[in-house]
Amino acid sequence: MFGIGGIIKAVVALIIVAVIAGGLWHISNLKADLAVSELNNQKLQEGIQQQQQLIENMQKDIAKIQEINKQLQQENAKQKADVEALNNKFKKNDIGALGAEKPALVEKLINRGTANVMRCLELASGSPLNEKEKNAKTPSEANRECPSFINPNFTPIN
């Protein structure tokens, strides 16, 4: 029926059809793999953007922390200076000897110092400044125990 030539042609035709079908199947697999790769790439890009945003936020937070730390160090230095000034006041005067010689004067000094310290505690707790405190320009007008609370620009004369 078919001759050898017909069989060869049929086999060649089948091979060509198989090659074309295999090529089409391979191309469709490549398209599916490409679509998956594109989705993965899109997710990676989104992840990278999120990471970059996170890094930017962290850098902003670090800058804020450094600024706050700097402010705390400055405040700590001010407080150390206040403590040192207070220590120097106690080193200058022997309050016991002065109290024996002039008890009324020492009582007046201690009472005024106590009142000043109590006002310092009020200010540290958030109490507003009164007009006299806002306008203090001399040590006698200011609270000598905590002049930085009364007026941060006030420089006491020691």
C-alpha positions in Angstrom: 0.0 0.0 0.0 2.4 2.6 1.1 5.7 2.2 -0.3 9.0 2.7 1.5 9.0 6.2 0.1 5.6 6.8 1.6 6.7 5.4 5.0 9.8 7.6 5.0 7.7 10.6 4.2 5.2 9.8 6.9 8.1 9.2 9.4 9.7 12.5 8.4 6.3 14.3 8.6 5.8 12.8 12.1 9.3 13.8 13.2 8.6 17.4 11.9 5.3 17.5 13.7 6.9 16.1 16.9 9.7 18.7 16.7 7.2 21.5 16.2 5.0 20.2 19.0 8.1 19.9 21.3 9.2 23.4 20.3 5.8 24.8 21.1 5.6 23.0 24.4 9.1 24.3 25.3 8.2 27.8 24.3 5.0 27.7 26.5 7.1 26.4 29.4 9.6 29.2 28.8 6.7 31.8 28.9 5.4 30.3 32.1 8.9 30.4 33.7 9.3 34.0 32.4 6.0 35.0 34.0 7.0 33.4 37.3 10.4 35.1 37.1 8.8 38.5 36.4 6.5 38.1 39.5 9.5 37.1 41.6 11.4 40.1 40.3 8.5 42.4 41.1 8.3 41.0 44.7 12.1 41.5 45.1 11.8 45.1 43.9 9.0 45.7 46.4 11.1 44.1 49.1 14.1 46.3 48.2 11.9 49.4 48.3 10.6 48.4 51.7 14.2 47.7 53.0 15.3 51.1 51.7 12.4 52.8 53.4 13.2 51.0 56.6 16.9 52.0 56.3 15.9 55.7 55.8 13.5 55.5 58.8 16.3 54.0 60.9 18.7 56.7 59.8 16.2 59.4 60.8 15.7 57.6 64.2 19.5 57.4 64.7 19.8 61.1 63.9 17.0 62.0 66.4 18.6 59.8 69.1 22.0 61.4 68.5 20.4 64.9 68.8 18.6 63.9 72.0 21.8 62.4 73.4 23.7 65.6 72.6 21.0 67.6 74.4 21.2 65.2 77.4 25.0 65.6 77.5 24.6 69.4 77.5 22.0 69.3 80.2 24.2 66.9 82.2 27.2 69.3 81.9 25.0 72.2 83.1 23.8 70.1 86.1 27.4 69.1 86.9 28.4 72.8 86.8 25.5 73.6 89.2 26.6 70.9 91.6 30.1 72.1 91.5 29.0 75.6 92.2 27.0 74.4 95.1 30.0 72.4 96.4 32.2 75.5 96.1 29.7 77.4 98.2 29.9 74.9 101.0 33.7 74.7 100.7 34.1 78.5 101.0 32.2 78.8 104.3 32.4 76.8 107.5 28.8 77.0 108.4 29.3 75.5 111.8 31.8 78.2 112.9 29.7 80.9 111.4 26.6 79.6 113.1 28.4 79.7 116.5 29.5 83.3 115.9 26.3 84.7 114.2 23.4 82.3 114.7 20.7 84.8 113.5 22.6 85.3 110.2 23.0 81.6 109.7 19.3 81.0 110.4 18.4 83.6 107.9 20.8 82.2 105.2 19.5 78.6 105.8 15.8 79.7 105.7 16.4 81.6 102.4 18.4 78.7 100.9 15.7 76.3 101.9 13.0 78.5 100.3 15.1 78.8 97.2 15.6 75.0 97.0 11.9 74.4 97.5 11.2 76.9 94.6 13.8 75.0 92.5 11.8 71.8 93.1 8.6 73.5 92.1 10.2 74.7 88.9 11.7 71.3 88.2 8.2 69.8 88.6 6.8 72.2 85.9 5.7 75.2 87.9 5.7 78.4 85.7 8.1 81.2 86.3 6.7 84.3 88.1 7.4 87.8 86.7 10.3 88.5 89.2 12.0 85.2 88.1 11.5 86.0 84.4 13.2 89.4 84.7 16.0 88.4 87.1 19.2 90.2 86.0 21.3 90.1 89.2 22.1 87.4 91.7 20.0 89.1 94.4 17.0 88.9 92.1 17.6 85.3 91.0 17.3 82.1 92.9 20.9 81.4 93.7 20.3 77.7 94.2 19.2 77.0 90.6 19.7 80.0 88.4 19.4 77.9 85.2 15.8 77.1 86.1 14.9 80.8 86.7 16.5 82.2 83.5 18.7 80.0 81.3 20.5 83.1 79.9 21.3 84.3 83.4 24.9 83.9 84.5 25.4 84.2 88.2 28.4 86.1 89.6 30.3 83.8 92.0 
